[in-house]
């Protein structure tokens, strides 16, 4: 997809704040600091649309990005970040769960993992949650530019094994630095529309 327009339309915490449209939505999930904002910015050809923070746990709402007036990316709070209170983490969890399980416009969840490391227990929990609710999943293994090309397949295999990835799920090698995987990611996203 050639992105010609993209902007954040609303930050929501409860269903009555979600945009009232029938446009397809793609949620972005991943642990704090995994590179969700970098992924969004690269996919949308925008430098600072999604704010990149050196402090994890910055996204605390469901941020709806309207793209070409045809679909939304929905950035959800990152998980696995210890510096927010247990109560706050539970509130985020409830907010994300409500969105994932009740939003008819949600077509798939883009689960972002760090290619350099095996998926965490939280990554596995998120993947299992999506499988339980039969929500299609696109796994983006980012930061590919940080490891040698010759080791990519080995790292992808670890990601597949750790998540117990189903054959029907997509796994995309990605780099926000080089743009590797961007076209493939768009192709897959568009196949769900």
C-alpha positions as CSV (number, residue, x, y, z in Angstrom):
1,X,0.0,0.0,0.0
2,X,1.2,3.5,-0.8
3,X,0.4,5.6,2.2
4,X,-0.6,9.1,1.2
5,X,-2.3,10.2,4.5
6,X,-2.1,9.1,8.1
7,X,-2.9,10.7,11.3
8,X,-3.9,9.9,14.9
9,X,-7.7,10.3,15.2
10,X,-8.3,9.4,18.8
11,X,-6.8,8.0,22.0
12,X,-9.4,5.9,23.7
13,X,-9.7,4.0,27.0
14,X,-13.2,2.7,26.7
15,X,-15.5,1.4,23.9
16,X,-17.7,4.5,23.8
17,X,-14.6,6.4,22.7
18,X,-13.7,4.2,19.8
19,X,-14.1,5.8,16.4
20,X,-17.6,5.2,14.9
21,X,-16.6,3.7,11.6
22,X,-16.8,0.4,9.9
23,X,-13.2,0.6,8.6
24,X,-11.0,-2.5,9.3
25,X,-8.6,-2.2,12.2
26,X,-5.3,-3.8,12.9
27,X,-4.0,-3.7,16.5
28,X,-0.3,-3.5,17.3
29,X,0.7,-5.5,20.4
30,X,4.2,-6.1,21.9
31,X,6.2,-5.6,25.0
32,X,7.3,-2.2,26.0
33,X,10.3,-0.9,24.0
34,X,10.0,-3.6,21.3
35,X,9.7,-1.0,18.6
36,X,6.0,-0.6,17.9
37,X,6.3,3.1,17.4
38,X,9.2,2.6,15.0
39,X,7.2,0.0,13.1
40,X,4.2,2.4,12.8
41,X,6.4,5.3,11.6
42,X,8.2,3.1,9.0
43,X,4.9,1.6,7.7
44,X,3.3,5.1,7.4
45,X,6.4,6.8,6.0
46,X,6.2,9.3,8.9
47,X,9.1,10.2,11.2
48,X,7.4,11.2,14.4
49,X,3.7,10.3,14.1
50,X,4.0,7.6,16.7
51,X,6.2,9.0,19.5
52,X,9.2,7.0,20.2
53,X,10.2,7.1,23.8
54,X,13.3,5.9,25.6
55,X,11.1,5.3,28.6
56,X,9.0,2.1,28.2
57,X,5.3,2.2,29.1
58,X,4.6,5.5,27.3
59,X,1.5,4.3,25.5
60,X,-1.3,4.2,28.0
61,X,-4.3,4.4,25.7
62,X,-5.6,2.8,22.5
63,X,-4.2,5.1,19.9
64,X,-6.2,5.0,16.6
65,X,-4.3,6.0,13.4
66,X,-6.3,6.5,10.3
67,X,-4.5,5.5,7.1
68,X,-5.5,6.6,3.7
69,X,-9.1,6.9,5.0
70,X,-9.4,3.1,4.5
71,X,-8.1,1.4,7.7
72,X,-6.9,2.0,11.2
73,X,-3.8,0.9,13.1
74,X,-4.5,0.7,16.8
75,X,-1.5,1.0,19.0
76,X,-2.2,-0.7,22.4
77,X,-0.1,-0.3,25.6
78,X,3.0,-2.4,25.7
79,X,3.2,-5.3,28.1
80,X,5.8,-6.6,30.4
81,X,6.9,-3.3,31.8
82,X,7.7,-3.4,35.5
83,X,7.7,0.3,36.5
84,X,3.9,0.8,36.4
85,X,1.8,-0.2,39.3
86,X,0.1,-3.6,39.4
87,X,-3.2,-1.8,39.5
88,X,-2.3,0.2,36.4
89,X,-1.1,-2.9,34.5
90,X,-4.4,-4.6,35.3
91,X,-6.4,-1.6,34.0
92,X,-4.4,-1.7,30.8
93,X,-4.9,-5.5,30.5
94,X,-8.7,-5.0,30.9
95,X,-8.7,-2.2,28.4
96,X,-6.8,-4.3,25.8
97,X,-8.9,-7.4,26.5
98,X,-12.2,-5.5,26.1
99,X,-11.0,-4.0,22.7
100,X,-9.6,-7.4,21.4
101,X,-12.7,-9.4,22.3
102,X,-15.5,-6.9,21.5
103,X,-14.4,-4.9,18.5
104,X,-16.0,-6.2,15.3
105,X,-13.8,-4.0,13.1
106,X,-10.6,-5.8,14.4
107,X,-9.3,-7.9,11.5
108,X,-5.9,-9.0,13.0
109,X,-3.4,-8.3,15.6
110,X,0.1,-7.4,14.6
111,X,2.3,-9.0,17.3
112,X,5.7,-7.4,17.4
113,X,8.6,-9.4,18.8
114,X,12.4,-8.7,18.9
115,X,14.1,-11.0,16.4
116,X,17.3,-10.9,18.5
117,X,15.8,-12.6,21.5
118,X,13.5,-15.6,22.0
119,X,9.9,-14.5,22.6
120,X,9.2,-13.7,26.3
121,X,6.6,-15.4,28.5
122,X,4.5,-12.3,27.9
123,X,4.8,-12.6,24.1
124,X,3.7,-16.3,24.4
125,X,0.8,-15.3,26.7
126,X,-0.4,-12.7,24.2
127,X,-0.1,-15.1,21.3
128,X,-2.0,-17.8,23.2
129,X,-4.7,-15.2,24.1
130,X,-5.1,-14.4,20.4
131,X,-5.4,-18.1,19.5
132,X,-7.9,-18.6,22.3
133,X,-10.2,-15.9,20.9
134,X,-9.5,-17.0,17.3
135,X,-8.1,-13.5,16.4
136,X,-5.8,-13.7,13.3
137,X,-2.2,-12.9,14.1
138,X,0.6,-11.4,12.1
139,X,4.0,-11.8,13.8
140,X,6.5,-9.1,13.0
141,X,10.1,-10.0,14.0
142,X,11.7,-6.6,14.1
143,X,15.3,-5.3,14.6
144,X,16.6,-7.7,11.8
145,X,19.2,-5.1,11.0
146,X,20.8,-5.7,14.4
147,X,21.8,-9.3,13.6
148,X,23.9,-10.8,10.7
149,X,21.8,-11.9,7.7
150,X,23.2,-15.4,8.0
151,X,21.6,-15.8,11.4
152,X,18.1,-14.6,10.4
153,X,16.6,-18.0,9.7
154,X,17.9,-19.5,13.0
155,X,16.3,-16.6,14.9
156,X,13.0,-16.9,13.0
157,X,13.0,-20.7,13.8
158,X,13.4,-19.9,17.5
159,X,10.5,-17.4,17.3
160,X,8.3,-20.0,15.6
161,X,9.2,-22.7,18.1
162,X,8.8,-20.5,21.2
163,X,5.4,-19.2,20.2
164,X,4.3,-22.5,18.7
165,X,3.3,-20.6,15.7
166,X,0.5,-22.1,13.7
167,X,1.1,-22.6,10.0
168,X,-1.8,-20.2,9.1
169,X,-0.1,-17.3,10.9
170,X,2.3,-15.0,9.2
171,X,5.8,-14.3,10.3
172,X,7.6,-11.3,8.8
173,X,11.2,-10.4,9.1
174,X,11.3,-6.6,9.6
175,X,13.6,-3.7,10.1
176,X,12.4,-0.2,10.9
177,X,15.9,1.0,9.9
178,X,16.2,-0.5,6.4
179,X,12.5,-1.0,5.6
180,X,13.0,-4.8,5.2
181,X,9.7,-6.5,5.3
182,X,7.6,-3.4,4.9
183,X,6.1,-4.4,1.5
184,X,5.4,-7.9,2.7
185,X,3.7,-6.6,5.9
186,X,1.5,-4.3,3.9
187,X,0.6,-7.2,1.5
188,X,-0.5,-9.4,4.4
189,X,-2.4,-6.6,6.1
190,X,-4.2,-5.8,2.9
191,X,-5.2,-9.5,2.5
192,X,-7.3,-9.2,5.7
193,X,-9.2,-6.1,4.5
